[in-house]
Amino acid sequence: MGRARRVKIYLSIVTGVALLAPLAHPFMLLGWVFVLHGLFRHWPGSPGAIVGGVINHNHRLRMRRGDGKWVSGQVVDRVVLSWLIILSTRSGWHRSGLLIMPEGSGQESHRRLRRCLLR
């Protein structure tokens, strides 16, 4: 049996176990429900998704959600790459993460945001 075929079989088995494991234990199934709820709640186009925002020089954020509400917060940690920006924000006791890619914000906006966050 060739190496490529063994890798395909291994990946198929690992994928099958990952998909079926939550059915084996109720807490694992509950974990999957929470993950799916979070994905669909913040999916692009949903009311909880971030559709715009403003950041100032003190790294204070104002984000507009899909339902039109504005949420304020503070950037507490950040990872800035040329192709991805990851922000960890805090609003009161609530902490959340935000991924921003240049395809979603436009190349020029992404460049200006990177410049602002690297100061």
C-alpha positions in Angstrom: 0.0 0.0 0.0 1.4 3.4 -1.0 2.1 6.2 1.4 -0.5 8.5 -0.2 -3.2 5.9 0.2 -2.3 5.3 3.9 -2.5 9.1 4.5 -5.9 9.2 2.8 -7.2 6.3 4.9 -5.8 7.8 8.1 -7.4 11.2 7.4 -10.7 9.5 6.6 -10.7 7.7 9.9 -9.7 10.8 11.9 -12.5 12.8 10.2 -15.0 10.1 10.9 -14.1 9.9 14.6 -14.2 13.7 14.9 -17.7 13.8 13.4 -19.1 10.8 15.4 -17.4 11.4 18.8 -19.9 14.0 19.9 -22.6 11.4 19.6 -20.8 9.2 22.1 -21.1 11.5 25.1 -23.8 14.0 26.0 -21.4 16.7 27.1 -19.5 16.5 23.8 -22.8 16.9 21.9 -23.6 19.9 24.1 -20.2 21.4 23.2 -21.0 21.0 19.5 -24.4 22.7 20.0 -22.6 25.7 21.6 -20.1 25.9 18.7 -22.8 25.8 16.1 -24.9 28.3 18.0 -21.9 30.7 18.1 -21.2 30.2 14.4 -24.7 30.9 13.2 -25.2 33.8 15.6 -22.2 35.7 14.3 -22.3 34.4 10.7 -22.0 37.2 8.1 -25.4 38.6 7.4 -26.8 37.6 10.8 -28.0 40.2 13.3 -25.0 39.6 15.6 -22.3 39.8 13.0 -20.0 42.8 13.0 -20.5 44.8 9.7 -18.5 48.0 10.4 -16.5 49.8 13.0 -14.4 52.7 14.1 -11.1 52.6 16.1 -9.3 55.5 17.7 -5.7 56.1 18.6 -6.2 54.7 22.1 -7.5 51.4 20.6 -11.1 52.0 21.7 -13.5 50.3 19.3 -17.0 51.1 18.2 -18.5 48.2 16.2 -21.8 48.2 14.3 -23.7 44.9 14.3 -25.9 43.6 11.6 -29.0 44.7 13.5 -27.8 48.3 13.5 -26.8 48.4 17.2 -23.4 49.9 18.1 -21.1 48.1 20.6 -18.2 49.7 22.3 -15.0 48.0 23.5 -11.3 48.1 24.1 -8.7 46.2 22.2 -6.8 44.2 24.8 -4.7 42.1 22.5 -4.0 41.9 18.8 -2.2 39.9 16.1 -1.5 42.0 13.0 -0.4 40.2 9.8 -0.5 41.4 6.2 -3.3 39.0 5.4 -5.1 38.8 8.7 -5.9 40.9 11.8 -7.0 39.2 15.0 -8.4 41.4 17.8 -9.3 40.4 21.3 -11.7 42.9 22.6 -13.3 43.6 26.0 -16.6 45.3 26.6 -17.3 45.4 30.4 -16.9 41.8 31.5 -17.5 40.4 28.0 -14.5 39.4 26.0 -14.7 38.5 22.3 -12.5 37.9 19.3 -12.7 39.5 15.9 -11.0 38.3 12.7 -10.6 40.8 9.9 -9.4 39.8 6.5 -8.6 42.2 3.6 -11.3 40.6 1.4 -13.9 41.7 3.9 -12.8 45.3 4.4 -11.0 46.2 1.3 -7.2 46.4 0.8 -6.9 50.2 1.6 -9.0 50.0 4.8 -7.1 46.9 5.9 -3.8 48.7 5.4 -5.0 51.7 7.4 -6.2 49.5 10.2 -2.9 47.6 10.3 -1.0 50.9 10.5 -3.3 52.2 13.3 -2.9 48.9 15.3 0.9 48.8 15.0 1.4 52.3 16.6 
